[in-house]
Amino acid sequence: MSAEDRTEGGPEEITVRDPVSAPDAEGRPRRVTRRFPLFTRDTARPEGGGRAAPRDAPAPARQWPVLAVLAVVGLGLLLTAFDLFRLGTLLIGSALLGGAVLRWLVPDVGMLAVRSRFTDIVTYGGLGLAIVLLAMMAQPKPWLEIPFLKDTLHFTVDS
């Protein structure tokens, strides 16, 4: 700020209310980012974190994406409990992959949105893919065999 601006005749000072605001053309502070200052009592809602149905709809209808994923995971856990391990874990991994697809395609997924869209897709997709691959490699009689994994295991155990 120059010496002229500090005098009585200079332009009036702009007050910025929080560290992530910048004044617009009229001088009013406006938010330019979704990030919050270091010390805050609240956090930004993740993108897509709105209700998946109108406010007047019953609670289960508003949260259908997360309920669909949880229902499939529950069915997978039930199958695993009834000694259908491979099928149950494939269903659990598929539910997470479905959650990643829902997070990508549906704009408002309710409580399925935990972090940013990218982070949710990578997390759900990565965990779902890992669970599906591990279920397919489960013993006895694996559906998927990756040769270098067997060699890696023997190399680490035999040394």
Secondary structure, 3 states (H helix, E strand, C coil): CCHHHHCCCCCCCCCCCCCCEEECCCCCEEECCCCCCCCCCCCCCCCCCCCCCCCCCCHHHHCHHHHHHHHHHHHHHHHHHCCCHHHHHHHHHHHHHHHHHHHHHCCCCHHHCCCCHHHHHHHHHHHHHHHHHHHHCCCCCCCCCCHHHHHHHHHHHHC
